Amino acid sequence: MTVSIKYFASLRDRLGRAEDRLNPAETMTVADIWQALWPETPLPPNTLVAVNLEYAELAQVVRDGDEVGFFPPVTGG
């Protein structure tokens, strides 16, 4: 199983990279993926997540070939 992970805006800057790949051996949720990649870094409050370009919850199970995106809330005017 391979999952693509992308970081956007200030999260990308804070983490120092735009993307990762993960090959989990077991079923994982979006929250599990963050924890696996960033065990020492808590997920910032109000972070939005998407799976395959659709908003998702942290409890969503990720499947082979999925793309997970993490991005901070945005404002506009």
C-alpha positions in Angstrom: 0.0 0.0 0.0 1.3 3.5 -0.9 -0.2 6.8 0.3 0.9 10.2 -0.9 0.9 13.0 1.7 1.0 16.7 0.8 1.5 19.7 3.0 0.3 23.2 2.0 0.9 26.8 2.9 2.4 27.5 6.3 2.4 23.8 7.2 4.7 23.1 4.3 7.0 26.0 5.5 6.9 24.8 9.1 7.7 21.2 8.2 10.3 22.0 5.6 8.9 19.9 2.8 5.9 19.7 0.5 5.2 16.0 0.5 5.9 12.5 1.7 5.2 8.9 0.7 4.2 6.3 3.2 3.9 2.5 2.7 1.9 1.4 5.7 1.7 -2.3 6.4 -1.7 -2.0 8.1 -4.9 0.0 7.8 -4.4 3.6 8.9 -6.5 6.7 9.4 -5.6 10.2 8.5 -4.6 10.9 12.1 -2.5 7.7 12.2 -0.6 8.9 9.1 0.2 12.3 10.8 1.4 10.4 13.9 3.5 8.0 11.9 5.3 10.8 10.0 5.5 13.4 12.8 5.5 11.6 16.2 7.1 14.6 17.9 4.9 17.2 16.3 1.3 17.6 17.3 -1.2 18.3 14.5 -1.8 22.1 14.7 -5.3 23.0 15.8 -7.8 23.7 13.1 -5.8 21.9 10.4 -7.9 20.9 7.5 -7.5 17.5 5.8 -8.5 16.2 2.4 -8.4 12.7 1.0 -8.3 12.6 -2.8 -9.2 16.3 -3.0 -12.3 16.0 -0.8 -12.5 17.3 2.8 -12.1 14.5 5.3 -12.1 13.8 9.0 -9.1 12.6 10.9 -10.8 9.3 11.5 -11.1 8.5 7.8 -9.4 5.3 6.8 -6.9 5.7 4.0 -6.6 3.2 1.2 -3.9 2.2 -1.3 -3.2 5.0 -3.8 -4.9 7.7 -1.8 -3.6 11.2 -1.6 -3.8 13.0 1.8 -3.5 16.7 2.1 -2.9 18.7 5.3 -3.4 22.5 5.2 -4.1 25.3 7.6 -7.4 27.1 7.6 -7.4 29.9 5.1 -9.1 33.3 5.2 -10.0 35.5 2.3 -11.6 38.8 1.7 
